[in-house]
């Protein structure tokens, strides 16, 4: 606003070089506008990079959830630091990377639980859990019942 005031003051003055001062001030305004555009472009570019990193990390989880994965592995898939990885997961899916991994593993295990020829340990191991006790703990936390209770509940509904 100061520049506009200065332009107006120069316009109203009777000095012979007032047009040069006005042109100079207008150039300052243009420079400020281009600087703002550059900042917006950089922000947009950063957002695009964040989205690309998030997609790469989620794809990595989808493809490798059966394996033992660490936060470093997930962050590496997005080519970012572990802190940035946690920040992006919170921003895009409102979960930590390991919460997202566990919930994906859990949802992937449900169809396998319906196959009663598989033991719960087999289901847990095939979905990336290191053992059935941790799987049961996570399952209970998210579903409010154990895997075997879930299996029994589903099979009793099928019989009805």
C-alpha positions in Angstrom: 0.0 0.0 0.0 2.9 2.3 0.7 4.0 2.0 -3.0 0.5 3.0 -4.2 0.6 6.0 -1.9 4.0 6.9 -3.2 2.7 6.6 -6.8 -0.3 8.8 -6.1 1.9 11.4 -4.4 4.3 11.4 -7.4 1.3 11.7 -9.8 0.0 14.7 -7.9 3.4 16.4 -7.7 4.7 18.9 -10.2 8.2 17.6 -10.4 9.4 16.9 -14.0 10.7 13.4 -13.4 7.4 12.2 -11.7 6.8 9.7 -14.6 10.1 8.0 -14.0 9.3 7.6 -10.3 5.9 6.2 -11.1 7.4 3.7 -13.6 10.0 2.7 -11.0 7.3 2.1 -8.4 5.2 0.1 -10.8 8.1 -2.1 -11.6 8.5 -2.7 -7.8 4.9 -3.8 -7.8 5.4 -6.2 -10.7 8.5 -7.6 -9.1 6.5 -8.3 -5.9 3.8 -10.0 -7.9 6.3 -12.3 -9.7 7.9 -13.1 -6.3 4.5 -14.1 -5.0 3.9 -16.3 -8.1 7.2 -18.0 -7.6 6.3 -18.8 -3.9 2.9 -20.2 -5.0 4.7 -22.4 -7.7 7.2 -23.7 -5.1 4.3 -24.5 -2.7 2.4 -26.3 -5.5 5.6 -28.2 -6.5 6.1 -29.2 -2.9 2.5 -30.4 -2.6 3.0 -32.4 -5.8 6.1 -34.0 -4.3 4.3 -34.8 -1.1 1.5 -36.5 -2.9 3.9 -38.5 -5.1 5.8 -39.6 -1.9 2.6 -40.6 -0.2 1.4 -42.6 -3.2 4.8 -44.4 -3.4 4.8 -45.2 0.3 1.2 -46.6 0.2 1.9 -48.6 -2.9 5.0 -50.0 -1.2 2.8 -51.1 1.8 0.2 -52.6 -0.5 2.9 -54.6 -2.3 5.0 -55.6 0.7 2.6 -55.8 3.7 3.3 -59.6 4.1 7.0 -58.8 4.8 8.5 -57.4 7.9 8.5 -53.6 7.3 10.0 -50.8 9.3 9.3 -47.1 9.3 12.6 -46.7 7.5 11.5 -49.1 4.7 8.3 -47.1 4.2 10.0 -43.7 4.3 12.6 -45.0 1.8 9.8 -45.9 -0.6 8.8 -42.2 -0.6 12.5 -41.1 -0.7 11.9 -39.0 2.4 13.0 -39.0 6.1 11.1 -40.9 8.8 9.8 -37.7 10.3 8.5 -36.5 7.0 6.9 -39.9 6.4 5.0 -39.7 9.7 4.0 -36.1 8.9 2.6 -37.0 5.5 0.7 -40.0 6.8 -0.9 -37.9 9.4 -1.7 -35.2 6.8 -3.2 -37.6 4.2 -4.7 -40.5 6.1 -4.7 -39.3 9.7 -2.7 -42.3 10.9 0.9 -43.1 11.5 2.6 -45.2 8.9 2.6 -48.2 11.2 -1.1 -47.8 12.1 -1.9 -47.7 8.4 0.2 -50.8 7.8 -1.5 -52.7 10.7 -5.0 -51.7 9.6 -4.2 -52.8 6.0 -2.8 -56.1 7.2 -5.8 -56.5 9.4 -8.3 -55.9 6.6 -6.3 -58.2 4.3 -6.6 -60.9 7.0 -10.4 -60.9 7.1 -11.0 -62.9 3.9 -8.4 -65.4 5.0 -10.1 -65.8 8.4 -13.2 -66.9 6.6 -11.3 -69.9 5.2 -11.6 -72.1 8.3 -9.1 -74.6 6.9 -6.3 -72.1 7.8 -5.2 -71.7 11.4 -5.2 -68.2 12.9 -1.4 -68.4 13.1 -1.3 -69.1 9.4 -3.5 -66.2 8.7 -1.4 -63.9 10.9 1.9 -65.0 9.3 0.5 -64.7 5.7 -0.5 -61.0 6.5 2.9 -60.0 7.8 2.4 -60.4 11.5 5.2 -62.0 13.3 3.0 -64.2 15.4 -0.6 -64.9 16.3 -0.6 -63.3 19.7 0.3 -59.8 18.3 -2.2 -60.4 15.5 -4.9 -61.2 18.0 -4.0 -58.1 20.1 -4.2 -55.8 17.0 -7.4 -57.6 15.8 -9.1 -57.1 19.2 -8.0 -53.4 19.3 -9.5 -52.6 15.9 -12.5 -55.1 15.8 -13.4 -55.4 19.5 -13.1 -59.2 19.4 -10.5 -61.9 18.9 -9.9 -63.5 15.5 -11.5 -66.7 16.6 -14.5 -64.9 18.0 -14.8 -63.1 14.7 -14.5 -66.5 12.8 -17.2 -68.1 15.1 -19.5 -65.1 14.7 -19.3 -65.1 10.9 -19.8 -68.9 10.7 -22.8 -68.8 13.0 -24.4 -66.1 10.7 -23.7 -68.3 7.7 -25.5 -71.2 9.3 -28.6 -69.1 10.1 
